Amino acid sequence: MNTIIESILNHRSIRKFKDEKLTEEQIRLIVKSALQASTSSNVMAYTIIGVKDGIIKDELYKVSGHEHVKNNAHMFVFCGDLQRINQLGNSVKNQSVQENLESTEQLIVATVDASLAAQNASIAAESMGLGICYIGSLRNDIQRVNDILQLPEYVIPLFGLVVGYPDQKPEIKPRLPLETMYHENRYKPFAEQQRFIEAYDNEMENYYENRSSNTKVDNWTEQMIRKFSKPTRMDVTPFVKSKNMNKR
Ligand SMILES: Cc1cc2nc3c(=O)[nH]c(=O)nc-3n(C[C@H](O)[C@H](O)[C@H](O)COP(=O)(O)O)c2cc1C
């Protein structure tokens, strides 16, 4: 196994960091790795905002409710961004591009581009001995994050990524079996996936019971049903439309 795959397979989210900042060189290397990710038609439909200002970090912490948003070596916010293209069309080249930019397709392009960049950043950071945690809980109040970061139209905050020197070593969290997640040539009906999901539930019960902190009685199916049986962040749809994205 090569060192890149070893590092990828060693991933676990880190939520407690040592009190040590990143150097500018480290930040630049992580961002350059992010930017080198593949991007749909070279559109690069995202922007990364590095958060250094303690007051802004604190405001983002209040939205997410997670201590690691306040206490980390560096934080990035990944934004879907179609604003550059809108400006080039409308202000620079005098060519309307709005109808296209406002489609669901372009929201997917922006979200996929930002996610690929973020995962490149994560792998780069982890390869440098740093730990990472994604922060979707910024969408607990997406409008507030938008306002804190002063995002213009056609730009939406998607998620954060906190980085730092790990001050914990949680056990690696098991994933659904390959037989459930990887299908060949055709979609594998749910009935064929089910026994692997049951096996995973048993594995997760053991994992939660025996891990070194925050032990509990739980499994994946129970978690998912709890999570999906109540509406979540329903304000995201009107917010995205208010930014002139996903309108058609
Ligand atoms: C898009 C995204 C958003 C996430 N948001 C949060 C978050 O707000 N807070 C947090 O502590 N973890 C967050 N996570 C981390 C997941 O909970 C974690 O990746 C998952 O439980 C698997 O655990 P592992 O990363 O340790 O393997 C997020 C992960 C992703 C990919």
PDBQT file of the ligand as one rigid body, heavy atoms in Angstrom, charges set to zero:
ROOT
HETATM    1  C1  LIG A 301     -20.062  17.835   4.556  1.00  0.00    +0.000 C 
HETATM    2  C2  LIG A 301     -19.769  17.368   5.964  1.00  0.00    +0.000 A 
HETATM    3  C3  LIG A 301     -20.227  18.097   7.036  1.00  0.00    +0.000 A 
HETATM    4  C4  LIG A 301     -19.897  17.729   8.346  1.00  0.00    +0.000 A 
HETATM    5  N1  LIG A 301     -20.292  18.520   9.386  1.00  0.00    +0.000 NA
HETATM    6  C5  LIG A 301     -19.834  18.271  10.623  1.00  0.00    +0.000 A 
HETATM    7  C6  LIG A 301     -20.094  19.192  11.686  1.00  0.00    +0.000 A 
HETATM    8  O1  LIG A 301     -20.768  20.200  11.518  1.00  0.00    +0.000 OA
HETATM    9  N2  LIG A 301     -19.556  18.929  12.899  1.00  0.00    +0.000 N 
HETATM   10  C7  LIG A 301     -18.790  17.820  13.130  1.00  0.00    +0.000 A 
HETATM   11  O2  LIG A 301     -18.312  17.655  14.270  1.00  0.00    +0.000 OA
HETATM   12  N3  LIG A 301     -18.555  16.912  12.153  1.00  0.00    +0.000 NA
HETATM   13  C8  LIG A 301     -19.034  17.110  10.903  1.00  0.00    +0.000 A 
HETATM   14  N4  LIG A 301     -18.753  16.252   9.876  1.00  0.00    +0.000 N 
HETATM   15  C9  LIG A 301     -17.946  15.042  10.130  1.00  0.00    +0.000 C 
HETATM   16  C10 LIG A 301     -18.796  13.770  10.030  1.00  0.00    +0.000 C 
HETATM   17  O3  LIG A 301     -19.621  13.659  11.151  1.00  0.00    +0.000 OA
HETATM   18  C11 LIG A 301     -17.834  12.583   9.920  1.00  0.00    +0.000 C 
HETATM   19  O4  LIG A 301     -17.054  12.709   8.750  1.00  0.00    +0.000 OA
HETATM   20  C12 LIG A 301     -18.574  11.234   9.876  1.00  0.00    +0.000 C 
HETATM   21  O5  LIG A 301     -19.282  11.002  11.073  1.00  0.00    +0.000 OA
HETATM   22  C13 LIG A 301     -17.588  10.093   9.662  1.00  0.00    +0.000 C 
HETATM   23  O6  LIG A 301     -16.619  10.095  10.689  1.00  0.00    +0.000 OA
HETATM   24  P1  LIG A 301     -15.060  10.217  10.379  1.00  0.00    +0.000 P 
HETATM   25  O7  LIG A 301     -14.853  11.435   9.529  1.00  0.00    +0.000 OA
HETATM   26  O8  LIG A 301     -14.395  10.335  11.719  1.00  0.00    +0.000 OA
HETATM   27  O9  LIG A 301     -14.674   8.977   9.668  1.00  0.00    +0.000 OA
HETATM   28  C14 LIG A 301     -19.118  16.561   8.563  1.00  0.00    +0.000 A 
HETATM   29  C15 LIG A 301     -18.691  15.813   7.469  1.00  0.00    +0.000 A 
HETATM   30  C16 LIG A 301     -19.002  16.206   6.184  1.00  0.00    +0.000 A 
HETATM   31  C17 LIG A 301     -18.476  15.402   5.025  1.00  0.00    +0.000 C 
ENDROOT
TORSDOF 0
